[in-house]
């Protein structure tokens, strides 16, 4: 039997929780590797189990740690024994929700075992759960609220082109476009007349060259959540509603392969139960419990600026009111006017300190006040409010977690690891990119197909991108609030004119729309690439382009071929087959070799092969001089060479471009580069 330490009352808080680290007489062993006995039945050496419990003794501010990280070192002696990993028999378990994955009322001595616990069933958490289920893993999605009973309130509404691309590759974009509103243009008004400025990155989106999503998509967050949840349910999983997390333990010496034990609480019955898992993911918002329990610092800044956001059904004489518009106001900053689902409009404006004083502070800001000031702000346009669906007033600030992961077992995503204003609508878009980045990496590792280097890259890839969002938001939100950020101190122009200058920058526009986001060089974005094989660089997003099918010559988008199935896409750009046929024969022979990466890795589980021929003809073998490449590979025509030109591939040489599952470029080699491809995959994938 294990030895249980009873803590004195002086070491516990009013709820019976440990308030400091506890060391027994064997504490000199803490932190050392715990050796396991080879013979079954003999006593094992003491091993360390770390437990994270909340410390609620003092409030936290955004500029300091949100909680204290509390370690409880439990030293136990246990006999080695053989065990069987049991998956829950979901059909035989009573659920606390009509669409839950598994019950929180099961016998507490039989811990549920899942691949990943995701805390928070907002769009980011639900998207992670959906992807893990899609890729063949077992997620457990917990949510403390019963969202089935909540109204369709506001929150995030806008998705930019790159976000829609990512969702399209996961077969989710069309669901959202069926119920959302698309805008391709934006108008900006000053003194009732159209002028340059405002949300100009959302205007003339038809000019975006290498995406087919030349628009933004708008719908309320709860509708997005519902669509993601329906997709998750189609894979046999759902939300575990009215369930929260109390704490967690990490034991890397766990014998059952599930080193994380989550203490969860059924809020309906106020019962605590355990879930054994491989990973814990906090997608539980800006006040993240997971982040607090893990003791991850959340450094940030708060300003005195406050903004109003409201969703309403309105009548107006504003030109083109179903465009993504903005208005310069004399007393309410730069106003947001965004069409959303069901004929509603999202309206946002600055609520200055003078207005707060006018209405006696935050308590005086009622819906009637918000409507009254909106009508005033929108002058000279006339606006009649027929219905107000939701409104809020909130403070402006930015914060980012020190790290997005702990011990390669605990991960944060979305608002749990970064918050900022809605000035350029980056919150949901950044969260979706977090979710997409971590999910395929976790899935490959969970399934035993990927190496640990995949999940180790998450913070290194996502944090620099998020940090840039934070820095941009500091500038944008300050200018919208009609103040000067530090980099523009001393300028004489009106802040709104400086904002126009800011958005005129092409790199800022592409980054804001997500199309310019790239990742640094690492094992996944390989330096093994041949820089002369193509002009595209590893770590960059792969552009989209039309191809043609064999026979019917039907147009098909490259991104439609490169679906996200947690598999690497090896795309062979053949060049002009009349010029590259000898190289294609050599490539086909090299790929068929017993030592080729196709034969040393579980190819059908981790690879997809696509061939793009710069030409056309009656059949692939006739044109290429060889059968198709790779197991299950498909060939498409690039009859006018557009794909080759877009990726900068010489039609006289050809190239192989490896796309990561999320659509960013991982590696680029010449047609003779099979050995380099094998070395690339050796760094990140597990052999057969």
C-alpha positions in Angstrom: 0.0 0.0 0.0 1.2 3.5 -0.6 2.0 5.8 2.3 -0.3 8.8 2.6 0.9 12.0 4.3 -1.6 13.8 6.5 -0.9 17.5 6.5 -1.4 19.6 9.7 -4.0 22.3 9.6 -1.3 25.0 9.5 -0.3 23.7 6.1 -3.8 23.7 4.7 -6.3 26.5 3.7 -9.9 26.7 4.7 -10.9 24.2 2.0 -8.5 21.5 3.0 -6.0 22.4 0.2 -2.3 22.4 0.6 -0.9 26.0 0.8 2.8 25.3 0.5 5.3 22.7 -0.6 5.4 19.7 1.7 8.6 17.6 2.1 8.8 14.4 4.0 11.9 12.9 5.6 12.8 11.5 2.2 12.6 14.9 0.5 16.2 14.6 -0.6 14.9 12.3 -3.3 12.6 14.9 -4.8 13.6 15.8 -8.3 15.7 12.7 -8.8 14.7 10.0 -11.3 12.8 7.3 -9.6 14.2 3.9 -10.6 11.8 1.1 -11.4 12.5 -2.4 -10.2 12.9 -4.9 -13.0 11.2 -7.7 -11.0 7.4 -7.5 -10.7 6.2 -7.6 -7.1 9.2 -5.9 -5.5 8.9 -2.5 -3.9 9.8 0.4 -6.2 11.8 3.4 -5.0 9.9 6.5 -4.0 8.9 8.7 -6.9 7.7 12.2 -7.2 4.2 13.2 -8.0 3.5 16.9 -8.6 0.1 18.3 -7.8 -1.2 21.7 -8.8 -4.0 23.1 -6.6 -5.5 26.6 -6.6 -4.2 29.1 -4.1 -6.9 31.6 -3.4 -5.3 33.6 -0.6 -4.9 36.8 -2.5 -6.3 38.5 -5.6 -4.0 38.9 -8.6 -3.7 41.7 -11.1 -2.8 41.4 -14.7 0.7 42.7 -14.1 1.5 39.8 -11.7 1.1 36.1 -11.5 -2.5 35.1 -11.4 -1.9 32.5 -8.7 0.9 30.8 -6.8 2.1 27.5 -8.2 1.7 25.1 -5.4 3.7 21.8 -5.3 2.6 18.9 -3.2 5.3 16.2 -3.2 3.8 12.9 -2.4 6.3 10.1 -1.8 4.8 6.7 -2.0 6.0 3.1 -2.2 3.9 0.9 -4.5 4.2 -2.5 -5.9 4.7 -3.0 -9.6 1.8 -4.7 -11.2 0.5 -5.3 -14.7 -2.5 -3.5 -15.8 -4.8 -3.1 -18.7 -5.6 0.4 -20.1 -9.4 0.7 -20.2 -11.3 3.1 -22.4 -14.6 4.3 -21.1 -17.7 2.4 -22.3 -19.5 5.6 -23.2 -22.8 3.9 -24.1 -23.1 2.6 -20.5 -22.3 5.8 -18.7 -24.9 8.3 -17.6 -24.0 11.8 -19.0 -24.5 15.1 -17.2 -25.4 16.7 -20.5 -27.6 15.5 -23.3 -24.6 15.5 -25.6 -21.7 14.8 -23.3 -18.8 12.5 -24.0 -18.6 10.6 -20.8 -20.2 10.8 -17.4 -18.9 12.6 -14.4 -21.2 10.3 -12.3 -19.1 7.1 -13.0 -17.5 5.4 -10.1 -14.8 7.7 -8.9 -12.4 4.8 -8.2 -12.3 4.1 -12.0 -10.7 7.2 -13.5 -11.7 8.0 -17.1 -8.8 7.6 -19.5 -8.5 9.9 -22.5 -5.8 11.2 -24.8 -6.4 14.9 -24.0 -8.5 17.0 -21.6 -9.5 20.3 -23.0 -10.8 22.9 -20.5 -13.2 25.4 -22.1 -15.7 24.7 -24.8 -15.4 28.1 -26.6 -14.5 28.1 -30.3 -10.8 27.4 -29.6 -11.3 24.5 -27.2 -14.1 22.9 -29.3 -11.9 23.3 -32.4 -9.0 21.5 -30.7 -11.4 18.7 -29.5 -12.8 18.4 -33.1 -9.4 18.1 -34.7 -8.2 15.5 -32.2 -11.3 13.4 -32.8 -10.9 13.9 -36.6 -7.3 12.6 -36.4 -8.2 9.5 -34.4 -7.6 10.6 -30.8 -9.9 10.6 -27.7 -10.6 14.1 -26.4 -12.5 15.1 -23.3 -14.0 18.6 -23.6 -15.2 20.1 -20.3 -17.1 23.3 -19.9 -18.3 24.8 -16.6 -21.4 26.4 -18.2 -24.3 24.7 -19.9 -24.0 26.5 -23.3 -27.1 24.9 -24.7 -29.1 27.2 -22.5 -27.1 30.4 -23.1 -28.2 33.2 -25.4 -26.4 34.0 -28.7 -24.6 36.9 -27.2 -21.8 38.9 -28.9 -18.1 38.2 -28.4 -15.9 37.5 -31.4 -17.5 37.9 -34.8 -14.9 38.3 -37.6 -12.7 35.8 -39.4 -10.1 36.9 -41.9 -9.0 35.0 -45.0 -6.2 32.8 -43.5 -8.5 31.7 -40.7 -11.2 30.7 -43.3 -8.5 28.8 -45.3 -7.5 26.8 -42.1 -11.1 26.0 -41.4 -11.7 25.0 -45.0 -8.9 22.5 -44.8 -10.7 21.0 -41.8 -14.1 20.9 -43.6 -15.6 23.6 -41.4 -15.6 26.8 -43.4 -18.7 26.0 -45.5 -20.7 25.4 -42.3 -20.0 28.9 -41.1 -20.5 30.6 -44.5 -24.0 29.1 -44.6 -25.1 31.2 -41.6 -22.6 34.1 -41.6 -22.2 37.3 -43.5 -19.4 37.9 -46.0 -17.9 41.3 -46.7 -15.4 42.2 -49.5 -15.2 45.9 -49.1 -15.0 48.5 -46.3 -16.1 52.2 -46.4 -14.8 54.9 -44.2 -16.6 58.1 -43.4 -15.6 61.4 -42.0 -18.1 64.3 -41.6 -20.6 62.2 -43.5 -18.5 61.8 -46.6 -16.4 58.8 -47.7 -12.7 59.3 -47.1 -9.5 57.3 -46.9 -8.8 55.5 -43.7 -10.5 53.2 -41.2 -10.5 49.4 -41.7 -8.8 49.7 -45.1 -7.3 46.3 -44.8 -10.8 44.9 -45.2 -11.5 46.9 -48.4 -10.9 45.8 -52.0 -10.2 42.3 -50.8 -10.8 41.2 -54.4 -7.2 42.3 -55.0 -5.7 39.6 -52.7 -3.8 37.5 -55.1 -3.1 34.0 -53.7 -6.2 33.1 -51.7 -9.7 32.3 -52.9 -11.1 33.6 -49.7 -11.0 37.2 -50.8 -13.4 38.3 -48.0 -14.0 38.4 -44.3 -16.7 36.3 -42.6 -18.8 37.6 -39.7 -21.1 35.8 -37.3 -21.5 35.7 -33.5 -19.2 33.5 -31.5 -21.9 31.2 -30.1 -23.0 30.3 -33.7 -19.4 29.4 -34.5 -19.2 27.3 -31.3 -22.4 25.5 -32.3 -21.1 24.6 -35.7 -17.8 23.3 -34.2 -19.7 21.3 -31.6 -21.9 19.7 -34.3 -18.8 18.7 -36.2 -17.3 17.2 -33.0 -20.5 15.3 -32.3 -20.3 13.7 -35.8 -17.1 12.1 -34.6 -18.8 10.7 -31.5 -17.8 13.2 -28.9 -19.4 16.3 -27.4 -19.2 18.8 -24.5 -19.1 17.7 -20.9 -21.1 20.6 -19.6 -21.3 21.9 -16.0 -17.8 20.4 -15.3 -14.8 22.4 -14.0 -11.2 21.6 -13.1 -10.0 21.7 -9.5 -6.4 20.7 -10.0 -4.1 18.3 -11.7 -1.1 16.0 -11.1 1.8 15.1 -13.4 3.5 11.8 -12.8 5.9 10.9 -15.7 6.5 7.5 -14.0 2.9 6.6 -14.3 2.7 3.0 -15.5 -0.6 3.3 -17.4 0.7 5.8 -20.0 -1.5 8.6 -18.7 0.8 10.8 -16.7 -1.6 13.6 -16.0 -4.4 13.2 -13.5 -7.1 15.9 -13.6 -9.3 16.6 -10.6 -12.6 17.6 -12.2 -15.9 18.6 -10.5 -19.4 17.9 -11.5 -21.0 21.3 -10.8 -24.5 19.9 -10.8 -23.8 17.3 -8.1 -20.8 19.0 -6.5 -18.8 15.8 -6.8 -15.1 15.4 -7.6 -13.8 12.8 -10.0 -10.6 12.0 -11.8 -9.6 11.9 -15.4 -6.4 10.3 -16.5 -4.9 11.8 -19.6 -1.8 12.4 -21.6 -2.2 16.1 -22.1 -4.2 19.0 -20.5 -5.1 21.9 -22.7 -6.3 25.2 -21.2 -8.7 27.0 -23.7 -10.6 28.6 -20.8 -10.3 32.3 -21.6 -8.5 35.3 -20.2 -9.1 34.2 -16.6 -7.8 30.7 -17.3 -7.9 28.3 -14.4 -5.5 26.0 -16.2 -3.0 28.8 -16.6 -3.4 29.8 -12.9 -3.0 26.3 -11.7 0.1 25.8 -13.8 1.6 29.0 -12.3 2.3 30.6 -15.7 2.9 34.3 -15.5 0.5 36.4 -17.5 2.3 39.8 -18.0 0.3 42.6 -19.5 -0.7 46.3 -19.5 -4.0 47.9 -18.8 -5.0 51.3 -20.1 -7.8 53.7 -18.9 -9.5 53.4 -22.3 -12.9 51.7 -22.5 -14.9 50.7 -25.5 -18.6 49.9 -26.1 -19.6 46.9 -28.3 -23.2 46.1 -29.1 -25.2 43.9 -31.5 -28.4 45.4 -32.7 -31.0 45.4 -35.5 -31.0 48.9 -37.0 -32.3 51.1 -39.8 -30.0 53.7 -41.2 -29.3 56.0 -44.1 -25.6 55.1 -44.1 -24.5 54.1 -47.6 -23.7 50.4 -48.0 -24.6 49.5 -44.4 -23.8 45.8 -45.1 -20.1 46.6 -45.7 -17.4 46.6 -43.0 -17.5 50.3 -42.4 -15.9 52.7 -40.0 -16.6 56.3 -39.0 -14.4 59.0 -37.5 -16.3 60.6 -34.7 -15.4 63.8 -32.8 -16.1 62.4 -29.4 -16.3 58.7 -29.7 -13.1 57.7 -31.4 -13.2 55.6 -34.6 -16.5 53.8 -34.8 -16.8 50.2 -35.9 -19.8 49.2 -38.1 -19.8 45.5 -39.0 -22.7 43.5 -40.4 -23.2 40.1 -38.7 -25.5 37.2 -38.9 -29.3 37.3 -38.9 -29.5 40.9 -40.2 -27.8 42.3 -37.1 -25.0 44.8 -37.0 -22.0 45.0 -34.6 -21.4 48.6 -33.5 -18.4 49.7 -31.5 -17.1 53.1 -30.2 -14.9 54.6 -27.6 -16.5 55.5 -24.2 -14.2 58.2 -23.0 -13.4 59.2 -19.4 -15.5 62.3 -19.9 -18.5 60.1 -20.8 -17.9 57.9 -17.8 -18.0 60.9 -15.5 -21.1 62.2 -17.3 -23.0 59.0 -16.4 -21.5 58.5 -12.9 -19.1 55.7 -13.7 -19.6 52.2 -15.1 -22.8 51.6 -13.1 -24.5 54.3 -15.0 -23.7 52.8 -18.5 -27.0 51.1 -19.2 -28.3 49.8 -22.5 -30.3 53.0 -22.9 -27.1 55.0 -22.5 -25.2 52.9 -24.9 -27.9 53.4 -27.6 -28.1 57.1 -26.9 -24.3 57.6 -27.3 -24.2 55.4 -30.4 -26.9 57.6 -32.1 -24.8 60.6 -31.2 -21.6 59.1 -32.4 -22.9 58.1 -35.8 -24.1 61.6 -36.8 -24.7 62.9 -39.4 -26.1 59.5 -40.3 -29.4 58.6 -38.9 -29.8 55.3 -37.0 -32.9 53.8 -35.5 -32.4 50.9 -33.1 -35.2 48.3 -33.6 -33.7 45.8 -31.2 -30.6 45.4 -29.1 -29.4 41.9 -28.8 -26.3 42.5 -26.6 -24.0 45.2 -25.4 -20.9 45.5 -23.2 -18.4 48.0 -22.0 -14.8 46.8 -21.4 -11.3 48.0 -20.6 -8.5 47.9 -23.2 -5.3 46.1 -22.4 -2.9 43.4 -23.7 -1.4 40.4 -21.9 0.6 37.4 -23.0 1.6 34.2 -21.1 5.3 33.7 -20.4 5.1 30.3 -22.0 2.3 28.5 -23.8 3.2 25.1 -22.4 4.6 23.5 -19.2 6.5 20.2 -19.1 5.2 19.4 -22.6 2.0 18.1 -20.9 0.1 21.3 -20.2 -0.7 23.6 -23.1 -2.6 26.9 -23.4 -4.5 28.2 -26.4 -6.6 31.3 -27.3 -7.4 33.9 -24.7 -5.9 31.6 -22.0 -2.4 32.6 -23.3 -3.0 36.0 -24.9 -5.6 38.9 -24.7 -5.9 42.2 -26.5 -8.4 44.6 -27.8 -10.8 43.9 -30.7 -9.3 46.8 -32.7 -8.4 44.7 -35.7 -10.5 41.6 -34.7 -7.5 39.4 -34.0 -8.7 37.4 -31.0 -10.6 34.6 -32.6 -8.3 34.5 -35.6 -5.2 34.1 -33.4 -7.0 31.5 -31.3 -7.9 29.4 -34.3 -4.3 29.5 -35.4 -3.2 28.3 -31.9 -5.8 25.5 -32.1 -4.7 24.4 -35.6 -1.0 24.5 -34.8 -1.1 22.4 -31.6 -3.7 19.8 -32.7 -2.0 18.0 -35.5 1.3 17.9 -33.5 -0.5 16.4 -30.4 -2.3 13.9 -32.6 0.8 12.6 -34.3 2.6 12.3 -30.9 -0.4 10.6 -29.2 -0.8 8.1 -32.0 2.9 7.2 -31.8 3.6 8.6 -35.2 5.4 11.8 -34.3 8.4 12.7 -32.1 8.3 14.9 -29.1 10.0 17.6 -31.2 6.6 18.3 -32.8 4.9 19.4 -29.6 8.0 21.2 -28.3 7.7 23.5 -31.3 4.3 24.9 -30.2 5.4 27.8 -28.0 8.4 28.6 -30.3 6.1 29.0 -33.3 3.0 30.6 -31.8 4.4 33.0 -29.2 6.4 35.2 -31.6 3.4 35.6 -33.9 1.1 36.4 -30.9 3.7 38.9 -29.6 3.5 40.7 -32.9 -0.3 40.8 -32.6 0.1 42.3 -29.1 2.5 45.0 -30.4 0.3 45.9 -33.3 -2.7 46.0 -31.0 -1.0 48.5 -28.7 -0.6 50.9 -31.6 -4.1 50.3 -33.1 -6.1 50.5 -29.9 -4.4 53.7 -28.8 -4.9 55.4 -32.2 -8.6 54.3 -32.3 -8.9 55.9 -28.8 -7.5 59.2 -30.3 -4.3 59.0 -28.4 -0.7 58.8 -29.5 1.3 55.5 -28.9 4.9 55.9 -27.9 6.3 55.3 -31.4 4.2 58.2 -32.7 4.8 60.7 -29.9 5.4 64.2 -31.2 3.4 63.7 -34.4 1.0 66.6 -35.2 -1.5 64.7 -37.4 -4.8 63.5 -35.9 -4.4 59.9 -34.5 -6.9 58.6 -37.1 -4.7 59.9 -39.9 -1.8 58.0 -38.4 -4.0 54.9 -38.2 -4.6 55.3 -41.9 -0.8 55.4 -42.5 -0.4 52.3 -40.3 -2.9 50.2 -42.3 -1.5 51.4 -45.6 1.6 49.3 -44.9 1.2 46.1 -47.1 3.0 43.9 -44.5 0.7 45.1 -41.8 -2.3 44.3 -44.0 -1.2 40.8 -44.9 -0.3 40.0 -41.2 -3.7 41.3 -40.1 -5.5 39.1 -42.6 -3.4 36.2 -41.6 -1.9 35.6 -45.0 1.5 37.1 -44.0 2.0 35.0 -40.9 5.1 32.7 -41.1 7.0 30.5 -38.7 10.7 30.6 -37.9 13.2 28.0 -39.0 13.1 24.8 -36.9 13.0 21.1 -37.4 9.6 21.3 -39.0 10.5 24.3 -41.2 13.7 22.8 -42.4 17.0 24.3 -43.2 17.6 21.1 -45.3 15.7 22.8 -48.1 17.3 23.6 -51.4 17.0 27.4 -51.7 17.2 27.3 -55.5 14.5 24.7 -55.9 11.7 27.2 -55.4 11.1 30.7 -54.2 8.7 29.7 -51.5 10.5 29.4 -48.1 9.9 26.9 -45.4 7.7 28.4 -42.6 5.7 30.4 -45.1 2.0 29.8 -45.8 1.4 27.8 -49.0 -0.6 29.9 -51.5 -3.7 28.6 -53.1 -4.1 28.1 -56.9 -6.4 26.4 -59.4 -5.4 23.0 -60.8 -7.2 20.8 -63.3 -8.4 17.2 -62.9 -7.4 14.5 -65.3 -10.0 13.8 -68.0 -12.7 16.3 -67.1 -10.2 19.2 -66.6 -12.5 20.4 -63.8 -10.9 23.2 -61.8 -9.9 22.3 -58.3 -8.1 24.4 -55.7 -4.7 23.2 -54.3 -5.9 23.8 -50.8 -8.9 21.5 -51.5 -6.4 18.7 -52.3 -4.2 19.5 -49.2 -6.8 18.7 -46.5 -5.7 18.7 -42.9 -5.7 15.1 -41.9 -2.6 15.3 -39.6 -0.6 14.1 -42.6 2.3 15.7 -44.4 1.6 16.4 -48.1 4.5 15.7 -50.4 3.7 17.7 -53.6 5.8 16.8 -56.7 6.0 19.8 -59.0 7.1 17.9 -62.1 8.0 21.0 -64.2 7.6 20.4 -67.9 7.7 16.6 -68.3 9.3 16.9 -71.7 12.3 18.4 -69.9 12.2 16.6 -66.6 11.3 13.0 -67.5 14.7 11.6 -66.7 14.6 13.2 -63.3 11.1 12.0 -62.7 12.2 8.4 -63.5 15.1 8.7 -61.0 12.7 10.1 -58.4 10.2 7.3 -58.9 13.0 4.7 -58.5 14.4 6.4 -55.4 11.0 6.5 -53.7 10.5 2.8 -54.4 13.8 1.9 -52.8 13.5 -0.2 -49.6 15.5 2.5 -47.7 13.3 5.3 -49.0 11.3 7.3 -46.3 8.1 5.8 -47.9 9.2 2.4 -46.7 10.8 3.3 -43.4 7.8 5.3 -42.1 4.1 4.3 -42.0 3.5 6.1 -45.2 -0.3 5.8 -45.5 -0.7 7.1 -42.0 1.6 10.1 -42.2 1.9 11.0 -45.9 -0.2 12.1 -48.8 1.4 12.4 -52.3 0.2 14.8 -54.9 1.8 15.3 -58.4 1.4 18.6 -60.3 2.4 18.3 -63.9 3.0 21.5 -65.9 1.1 20.4 -68.9 -1.8 18.1 -69.6 -2.6 14.9 -71.6 -4.6 11.7 -71.7 -3.2 10.2 -68.5 -0.5 10.6 -65.8 1.8 7.8 -66.9 1.6 9.0 -70.6 2.7 12.5 -69.7 5.1 11.7 -66.9 6.7 8.6 -68.3 6.2 6.8 -64.9 3.2 5.7 -62.8 2.0 8.0 -60.0 4.2 8.9 -57.1 3.7 7.5 -53.6 1.0 5.2 -52.2 -2.4 6.5 -53.0 -0.9 9.4 -54.8 -3.0 11.6 -57.1 -2.0 13.6 -60.2 -3.4 17.0 -61.4 -2.6 19.2 -64.3 -1.1 22.6 -64.0 -1.8 23.4 -67.7 -0.7 27.0 -67.7 2.0 26.6 -65.1 0.3 28.9 -62.6 1.1 26.7 -59.6 4.7 26.4 -60.7 5.0 30.1 -61.1 3.3 30.9 -57.8 5.7 28.7 -55.9 8.7 29.8 -58.0 9.5 26.3 -59.4 11.6 26.2 -62.5 9.7 24.2 -65.1 13.0 22.9 -66.5 14.0 21.4 -63.1 10.9 20.7 -61.0 10.8 20.3 -57.2 9.3 18.5 -54.2 7.5 20.8 -51.7 6.5 19.3 -48.4 3.4 20.9 -46.8 2.8 20.5 -43.1 -0.7 19.3 -42.1 -1.7 22.9 -41.3 -0.7 24.2 -44.8 2.5 25.9 -44.0 5.6 24.9 -46.1 7.9 22.5 -44.2 10.6 21.6 -46.7 11.6 22.2 -50.3 14.1 20.0 -52.3 14.9 19.3 -55.9 13.6 16.2 -57.7 16.8 14.5 -56.7 16.4 15.2 -53.0 14.9 12.0 -51.7 17.7 11.6 -49.1 17.1 15.1 -47.8 13.4 14.3 -47.5 14.2 11.2 -45.5 16.5 13.1 -43.2 13.8 15.8 -42.7 11.1 13.3 -41.7 13.7 11.5 -39.5 13.7 14.5 -37.2 10.0 14.7 -36.6 8.4 11.3 -37.3 8.7 7.8 -35.8 9.8 4.9 -38.0 7.6 1.8 -38.5 
